[in-house]
């Protein structure tokens, strides 16, 4: 099965009036999430996919943008499991053999998951994602790709230029 770890898009800063849990995506964050969704749609096609999000507003907004851009998405499920860094606890609750799974959460939680799953340490920038082939029986994975918003934009621009020629 595939597990795709996605960090939320760029969010407004925390202030006295805006708590960390209530931070919204900025317009740039929405564009980033849209690019990520388009790339995921190309990768996954019409496969059924389960999307889980942490309960924070910016992750829910990112997950909703992903779900609206994926042909096989069946909505967004929200869980507190994605705000704790223990992959063992998270995986025991969310992982089932089968369809691809998208987990939308935060840095450094995603970094911790990646380290636990594939023994790789990469910093997740806003709207970046790691694509992992995961063996449920062995509880380990292989990192297939790590994509940043800049790379997603470059790929879109390149595809657009090819279509114009």
Buried (B, 14 or more C-beta within 10 A) or exposed (E): BBBBBBBBBBBBEEEEEBEEEBBEBBEBBBBBBBBBBBBBBEBBEEEEBBBBBBEBBBBBBBBBBBBEBBEBBEEBEBBEBBBEBEBEEBBEEBBEEEBBBBBBBBBEBBBBBBBBBBEBEBEBEBBBBBBBEBEBEEBBBEBEEBBBBEBBBEBBEEEEEEEEE
